[in-house]
Every structure is written in structure tokens, then in C-alpha cells.
Amino acid sequence: MIVDDDRDRCSTLASNQPFEMHLTLDLADVVIPDDSPLAYKAFVYGRCIGEQTRRVMGEASGIFTPSDKTNVSVKGITLSPGIYYLEAIVTLTRASEEASTGRSLMALTRRGPLHFY
């Protein structure tokens, strides 16, 4: 459900400076009753080569009116130099429902490497 159609993406970034990641959600085949607004929570994790654990690189949440393709922006934290592999997870629920009801849709994508110099 997360598509990668951004041909201008950058795989080398300056370290110790904030950055922003953009995720495109393809909702064309998702049936949404009454075109209800959706709430989202997005988390981007990164793991530096040579490290065993991943860390949260950014998170975002909000509400949007669904369309075939929807963009979600996530502000990233400042990172030290290294090569990172990314994993993005987005969870969608109807804005009128609590996430705890168990009725949600989740998307996952993995990308890399991303070089911070």
C-alpha cells in the first residue's frame, strides 16, 4: 500500500541536520465507507549498519480525507554519520473510531541504504 514513485528522492543526506520523509499511500483498492476521514499514525525506523537495534527516526499522526493516493510527511530526527536501512509503518483507522477497536489497516515498506555523511 505504500508506493515509491518519487524519482527525486535523495539517498545521501548531511548528518546532524533534520530531514523529512514522504510516504505515498495507494488507497485506490481500499473500500472506505462513506469516504470517511481516516486517522493515521506513521513511524519510520532506522538501523545503522553494524548495529543490532533499530531506532525511531520519525513519527507523525493526523487525519485526512482519503483519495486514491495520499501523501504523509514524517519529520526525521538528526542522526550521526552512517548508513541506515529504513522501515516505515503506517496504521490507518476511521477517524471516528478508536484505534483500540482492532479495526485498522497497516502498511509496511523497507528501503535502504540511506547514507548520512
C-alpha positions in Angstrom: 0.0 0.0 0.0 3.0 2.4 0.3 4.3 3.1 -3.2 7.6 4.6 -4.2 7.0 6.8 -7.2 9.2 9.7 -6.1 12.0 9.9 -8.6 13.6 12.9 -6.9 14.3 11.1 -3.6 17.7 11.5 -2.1 19.8 8.7 -0.7 22.7 10.9 0.7 22.0 13.4 3.4 24.0 15.6 5.8 24.2 14.3 9.3 23.2 16.2 12.4 20.5 18.1 10.4 16.8 17.4 10.4 15.2 15.9 7.3 11.7 15.0 6.1 10.5 11.7 4.6 7.4 11.5 2.3 5.3 8.3 2.1 2.7 7.9 -0.6 -0.3 5.7 0.4 -2.1 4.0 -2.5 -5.7 3.6 -1.4 -7.2 3.0 -4.8 -8.3 -0.6 -3.9 -9.3 0.2 -0.3 -13.0 0.4 0.4 -13.8 3.2 2.8 -17.4 3.5 3.9 -18.9 6.9 3.0 -15.4 8.3 2.3 -15.0 8.8 6.0 -11.9 10.7 7.1 -9.0 8.4 8.2 -6.7 8.8 11.1 -3.1 7.7 10.6 -0.1 7.0 12.7 3.2 6.7 10.8 6.5 5.5 12.3 9.8 5.4 10.5 12.6 3.2 12.0 16.2 3.1 11.0 19.0 0.7 11.7 22.6 1.7 11.1 24.9 -0.9 9.5 26.8 -2.6 12.3 24.1 -2.0 14.9 21.7 -4.7 16.1 18.8 -2.5 17.2 16.6 -0.1 15.2 15.7 3.4 16.4 12.7 5.6 15.7 13.8 8.1 13.1 10.5 9.9 12.9 6.8 9.7 13.6 3.6 11.5 12.5 -0.1 11.4 13.1 -3.1 13.2 11.7 -6.4 12.9 9.9 -7.0 13.1 6.1 -9.8 12.7 3.6 -9.0 9.6 1.6 -8.2 9.7 -2.1 -6.6 7.2 -4.5 -3.1 8.4 -3.5 -2.4 10.3 -0.3 0.9 11.7 0.9 2.1 11.5 4.5 5.1 13.5 5.7 7.3 12.5 8.6 9.9 14.8 10.1 13.1 12.9 10.8 15.5 13.3 13.8 19.1 14.4 13.4 21.4 11.4 13.0 25.1 10.8 13.3 27.0 9.8 10.2 26.4 6.2 9.0 24.5 4.1 6.5 20.9 3.3 7.6 18.2 1.0 6.4 14.7 2.3 6.8 11.3 0.7 7.7 8.1 2.7 7.5 4.9 1.5 9.2 1.6 3.4 8.7 -1.6 2.4 10.5 -5.0 3.7 9.4 -8.3 3.8 11.2 -11.6 5.6 10.6 -11.2 8.9 12.4 -14.5 8.3 14.2 -13.2 5.1 15.8 -10.7 4.4 18.5 -7.5 2.5 17.3 -8.1 0.1 20.2 -11.2 -1.4 18.5 -8.9 -3.5 16.4 -10.3 -2.3 13.1 -7.3 -0.9 11.4 -5.3 -1.2 8.2 -1.5 -1.4 8.3 1.1 -0.9 5.6 4.9 -1.6 5.8 7.8 -0.8 3.5 11.5 -1.2 3.8 14.1 0.9 2.0 17.8 1.5 2.0 20.5 2.3 2.2 20.4 5.9 3.2 23.8 7.5 3.8 24.3 10.3 6.3 27.7 11.9 5.8 
